[in-house]
Amino acid sequence: MSNPATNPGVSVTLYLEVVSSWCYHAEAAWDEVRLRFAGDATFDWRVALMEPTAYPATRAQADWFYRRSGTIVGAQWILHSGWIDSRAPDGFVVPNLVAEAARSLGAGDDRVRRAIADAALRHGQGVGDLDVAVAIAAEASGLDRDALRTASLDPRTRLTLDASTRDFHVMGATQRPTWVIESEIGDRAMLSGTWRAAPVIAVVEATLDDLRAYRSHAAHYGVVGS
């Protein structure tokens, strides 16, 4: 683990969709990167909504996708497609609304979104139903169920998701998950579709090295511009 820093100067933002299978497979990388650079970087996640047509239309189609991704990542289990049949017409966005609502109520870590993803992708629960997703989120976070439901239905929550999704597209990102690594000296790197930790670690290390070099120069010679 890296040594703590008072002002890390580097941020890592993970753009994801709560029940995306590839985002789910990337959670191990998220944990590894955060552990490796704890104290040397700040970390946050943001939702980038998928278009409804990007989701599997049937359980059979989902099973095919999940077998493919499971083979690629070497998973010891195949994701569960049962949640597909239980979605409401706008059910694809519900898990994201609930996760964002939990963040607005103070549970902004990974607990809620991971609990919802686990329920859907490991156990096939119908997280496209608002009451189901809220119940899972409340249990994972300890937040009041009624408050969570109200926050999920608050138009401001959907506006937050729309804003982060718009940022995702403006950057030119094409796949979820997308990692954005930025530093205080203006460097930015984007890894779109990356589920492995190694490429992200390499970019964060390079970004930190450049930042340290800038800081060292400033300490010796003063800041004379970027």
CORWOVEN-V444046 format. One record per residue. N is the residue number from 1. RES is the residue in three letters. PHI is phi in whole degrees, 0 to 359 (999 if undefined). Layout:
# CORWOVEN-V444046
n-><N | N>
res-><RES | RES>
phi-><PHI | PHI>
This chain:
# CORWOVEN-V444046
n-><1 | 2 | 3 | 4 | 5 | 6 | 7 | 8 | 9 | 10 | 11 | 12 | 13 | 14 | 15 | 16 | 17 | 18 | 19 | 20 | 21 | 22 | 23 | 24 | 25 | 26 | 27 | 28 | 29 | 30 | 31 | 32 | 33 | 34 | 35 | 36 | 37 | 38 | 39 | 40 | 41 | 42 | 43 | 44 | 45 | 46 | 47 | 48 | 49 | 50 | 51 | 52 | 53 | 54 | 55 | 56 | 57 | 58 | 59 | 60 | 61 | 62 | 63 | 64 | 65 | 66 | 67 | 68 | 69 | 70 | 71 | 72 | 73 | 74 | 75 | 76 | 77 | 78 | 79 | 80 | 81 | 82 | 83 | 84 | 85 | 86 | 87 | 88 | 89 | 90 | 91 | 92 | 93 | 94 | 95 | 96 | 97 | 98 | 99 | 100 | 101 | 102 | 103 | 104 | 105 | 106 | 107 | 108 | 109 | 110 | 111 | 112 | 113 | 114 | 115 | 116 | 117 | 118 | 119 | 120 | 121 | 122 | 123 | 124 | 125 | 126 | 127 | 128 | 129 | 130 | 131 | 132 | 133 | 134 | 135 | 136 | 137 | 138 | 139 | 140 | 141 | 142 | 143 | 144 | 145 | 146 | 147 | 148 | 149 | 150 | 151 | 152 | 153 | 154 | 155 | 156 | 157 | 158 | 159 | 160 | 161 | 162 | 163 | 164 | 165 | 166 | 167 | 168 | 169 | 170 | 171 | 172 | 173 | 174 | 175 | 176 | 177 | 178 | 179 | 180 | 181 | 182 | 183 | 184 | 185 | 186 | 187 | 188 | 189 | 190 | 191 | 192 | 193 | 194 | 195 | 196 | 197 | 198 | 199 | 200 | 201 | 202 | 203 | 204 | 205 | 206 | 207 | 208 | 209 | 210 | 211 | 212 | 213 | 214 | 215 | 216 | 217 | 218 | 219 | 220 | 221 | 222 | 223 | 224 | 225 | 226>
res-><MET | SER | ASN | PRO | ALA | THR | ASN | PRO | GLY | VAL | SER | VAL | THR | LEU | TYR | LEU | GLU | VAL | VAL | SER | SER | TRP | CYS | TYR | HIS | ALA | GLU | ALA | ALA | TRP | ASP | GLU | VAL | ARG | LEU | ARG | PHE | ALA | GLY | ASP | ALA | THR | PHE | ASP | TRP | ARG | VAL | ALA | LEU | MET | GLU | PRO | THR | ALA | TYR | PRO | ALA | THR | ARG | ALA | GLN | ALA | ASP | TRP | PHE | TYR | ARG | ARG | SER | GLY | THR | ILE | VAL | GLY | ALA | GLN | TRP | ILE | LEU | HIS | SER | GLY | TRP | ILE | ASP | SER | ARG | ALA | PRO | ASP | GLY | PHE | VAL | VAL | PRO | ASN | LEU | VAL | ALA | GLU | ALA | ALA | ARG | SER | LEU | GLY | ALA | GLY | ASP | ASP | ARG | VAL | ARG | ARG | ALA | ILE | ALA | ASP | ALA | ALA | LEU | ARG | HIS | GLY | GLN | GLY | VAL | GLY | ASP | LEU | ASP | VAL | ALA | VAL | ALA | ILE | ALA | ALA | GLU | ALA | SER | GLY | LEU | ASP | ARG | ASP | ALA | LEU | ARG | THR | ALA | SER | LEU | ASP | PRO | ARG | THR | ARG | LEU | THR | LEU | ASP | ALA | SER | THR | ARG | ASP | PHE | HIS | VAL | MET | GLY | ALA | THR | GLN | ARG | PRO | THR | TRP | VAL | ILE | GLU | SER | GLU | ILE | GLY | ASP | ARG | ALA | MET | LEU | SER | GLY | THR | TRP | ARG | ALA | ALA | PRO | VAL | ILE | ALA | VAL | VAL | GLU | ALA | THR | LEU | ASP | ASP | LEU | ARG | ALA | TYR | ARG | SER | HIS | ALA | ALA | HIS | TYR | GLY | VAL | VAL | GLY | SER>
phi-><999 | 288 | 286 | 298 | 227 | 294 | 232 | 303 | 77 | 232 | 237 | 236 | 243 | 254 | 269 | 213 | 234 | 302 | 252 | 289 | 295 | 290 | 295 | 296 | 293 | 276 | 298 | 297 | 294 | 304 | 295 | 295 | 294 | 297 | 294 | 296 | 247 | 303 | 91 | 260 | 209 | 259 | 228 | 205 | 236 | 221 | 275 | 236 | 297 | 272 | 291 | 306 | 288 | 277 | 275 | 301 | 276 | 222 | 295 | 298 | 294 | 298 | 300 | 296 | 300 | 290 | 296 | 298 | 295 | 298 | 294 | 295 | 274 | 73 | 291 | 273 | 214 | 256 | 298 | 265 | 266 | 300 | 291 | 300 | 290 | 263 | 287 | 284 | 308 | 251 | 293 | 297 | 271 | 303 | 302 | 289 | 299 | 292 | 296 | 291 | 298 | 298 | 299 | 295 | 262 | 109 | 256 | 265 | 279 | 268 | 301 | 290 | 296 | 289 | 297 | 293 | 297 | 300 | 300 | 283 | 271 | 256 | 237 | 72 | 287 | 280 | 286 | 286 | 271 | 302 | 295 | 295 | 297 | 295 | 299 | 295 | 296 | 296 | 293 | 288 | 253 | 81 | 284 | 294 | 295 | 294 | 295 | 295 | 296 | 298 | 293 | 295 | 271 | 294 | 305 | 294 | 293 | 294 | 297 | 297 | 296 | 297 | 292 | 291 | 293 | 296 | 300 | 304 | 288 | 299 | 291 | 90 | 293 | 237 | 225 | 247 | 281 | 233 | 256 | 239 | 249 | 229 | 231 | 291 | 268 | 97 | 288 | 216 | 232 | 231 | 242 | 256 | 92 | 275 | 248 | 271 | 282 | 304 | 297 | 292 | 301 | 298 | 290 | 297 | 298 | 295 | 295 | 294 | 300 | 295 | 297 | 296 | 295 | 298 | 294 | 296 | 296 | 297 | 296 | 272 | 238 | 86 | 279 | 239 | 120 | 276>
